[in-house]
């Protein structure tokens, strides 16, 4: 499947499905890179979709890794619902939108982080980023900038890899934010 850039298909909005809490961390700007085992040439507007499932092992990772503190900064309560989900995190919905700036090898991202470090130690923001993703060699990081957390999530089914929003979802998204402005200054 050929992945077109926005210059090939005007105003196309793609989406990526991500498990919670990573979807919300990305949509709030706490997380900058989504890491995957595959690369893409796509750049342009990207909807951030929270997967419909919430896995118990993810809850344990979130609690141990300090994710709850990051979520709390944005008004998401770290208390748990009876089902074990992090309170207030939507599932099966588009939670935010941003601009996919680039796709780069994870080892290059880590190298960039060390290059801007102080005395050989990564900056705190970069240390958090590494905790939030899988930066092992051979993977790719999608840098997503100019993110906006939607005031109301848009409920819809997700898909694997990058997927296109249908006309209804794209109209709903454009009704909430100025998608075209996302590609501007970081």
C-alpha positions in Angstrom: 0.0 0.0 0.0 1.5 3.3 -1.1 1.3 6.0 1.6 0.9 9.4 0.1 2.0 12.7 1.5 -0.5 15.5 2.0 0.9 17.1 -1.2 -0.3 14.1 -3.1 -3.8 14.1 -1.6 -4.8 17.6 -0.6 -6.2 17.9 3.0 -6.0 14.2 3.7 -6.1 13.4 7.4 -4.6 10.1 8.5 -5.0 8.5 11.9 -3.0 6.1 14.1 -4.5 3.9 16.8 -2.5 3.8 20.1 -3.3 2.1 23.4 -4.1 4.3 26.4 -2.4 6.0 28.3 0.0 6.6 25.4 -2.7 8.1 23.1 -3.6 10.7 25.7 0.1 11.4 26.6 0.7 12.0 22.9 -2.4 14.2 22.5 -1.4 16.4 25.5 2.2 16.8 24.2 3.8 14.9 27.1 4.9 12.3 24.5 6.5 13.5 21.2 7.3 10.3 19.4 5.2 7.2 18.7 7.5 4.3 18.0 6.7 1.4 15.7 8.5 -1.5 14.0 7.7 0.0 10.5 8.5 3.2 8.7 6.3 5.6 6.8 6.9 8.5 4.4 3.7 10.2 5.4 3.9 13.7 6.8 0.9 15.9 7.6 -2.1 16.0 9.8 -2.6 13.0 12.1 -5.5 12.1 14.3 -4.6 10.3 17.5 -7.0 7.4 18.1 -7.2 5.6 21.5 -7.7 1.9 21.0 -10.9 0.4 22.4 -9.1 -2.2 24.6 -7.4 -1.5 27.9 -4.9 -4.2 29.0 -4.1 -4.9 32.6 -0.4 -5.1 32.0 -0.6 -1.5 30.6 -2.2 -0.4 33.9 0.8 -1.8 35.8 3.3 -0.2 33.5 1.6 3.2 33.8 1.5 3.0 37.6 5.2 2.0 37.8 6.5 4.5 35.2 5.0 7.7 36.6 2.6 8.1 33.7 -0.2 8.9 36.2 1.7 12.1 37.2 2.0 13.2 33.6 -1.8 12.6 33.0 -2.7 14.4 36.2 -1.1 17.6 34.8 -3.9 17.6 32.3 -6.8 16.9 34.6 -6.9 13.1 34.2 -7.4 11.5 37.6 -4.9 8.8 38.4 -7.6 6.9 40.4 -8.8 3.7 38.9 -12.2 2.7 37.8 -13.5 -0.7 39.0 -12.6 -2.2 35.6 -9.0 -1.2 36.3 -8.8 1.5 33.7 -7.1 4.8 34.4 -9.9 7.1 35.2 -11.2 9.4 32.5 -9.2 8.1 29.6 -11.4 7.6 26.6 -11.3 4.3 24.7 -12.3 3.7 21.0 -12.1 7.4 20.1 -10.0 10.1 18.5 -8.6 12.0 21.4 -6.4 14.5 19.7 -4.8 15.7 16.5 -1.3 16.8 15.5 1.1 17.1 12.7 3.3 14.2 11.8 6.6 16.0 11.1 8.9 13.1 10.3 9.6 9.4 10.7 13.2 8.6 11.8 15.1 5.6 13.1 14.9 5.3 16.8 18.7 5.1 17.2 19.0 8.5 15.4 16.4 10.0 17.8 18.4 8.7 20.8 21.6 10.1 19.2 19.9 13.5 18.8 18.8 13.4 22.5 22.4 12.8 23.7 23.7 15.5 21.3 21.6 18.1 23.1 22.3 16.7 26.5 24.2 18.3 29.4 27.4 16.6 30.5 26.5 13.3 28.8 23.2 12.9 30.6 19.9 13.2 28.7 17.7 16.2 29.5 14.7 15.4 31.7 12.2 15.8 28.9 14.2 13.3 26.7 14.5 10.8 29.6 10.7 10.9 30.0 10.3 10.4 26.2 12.5 7.3 26.3 10.4 5.9 29.2 7.2 6.5 27.1 8.3 4.6 24.0 10.2 1.6 22.7 13.5 3.1 21.3 15.3 -0.2 20.6 17.4 -0.3 17.5 15.6 -1.2 14.3 12.4 0.7 15.2 11.1 4.0 13.9 9.8 7.1 15.7 7.0 9.2 14.3 7.5 12.8 15.6 4.2 14.4 16.2 4.1 18.1 16.9 1.6 20.9 17.4 -0.8 18.5 19.1 -4.3 19.5 20.4 -6.3 17.4 22.9 -9.9 17.4 21.7 -12.4 18.8 24.2 -14.7 15.9 23.2 -13.3 12.6 21.9 -14.8 11.4 18.6 -16.0 7.8 19.0 -15.0 5.5 16.1 -13.4 2.2 15.3 -9.6 2.3 14.8 -7.3 0.3 12.5 -3.8 -1.0 12.3 -1.0 1.1 10.8 -1.9 4.5 9.4 -5.5 4.8 8.2 -7.6 7.5 6.6 -10.5 9.2 8.3 -13.8 8.8 6.5 -15.7 12.0 5.4 -17.8 12.1 8.6 -14.9 11.8 10.9 -12.8 14.3 9.0 -15.7 16.8 9.0 -16.1 16.4 12.8 -12.4 16.9 13.3 -12.3 20.0 11.1 -15.3 21.3 13.0 -13.3 21.3 16.2 -9.9 22.6 15.2 -8.1 24.3 12.3 -6.3 21.3 11.0 -4.4 23.3 8.3 -2.8 25.4 11.0 -1.1 22.4 12.6 1.7 22.3 10.0 2.8 25.8 11.0 5.5 26.8 13.5 6.3 24.4 16.3 
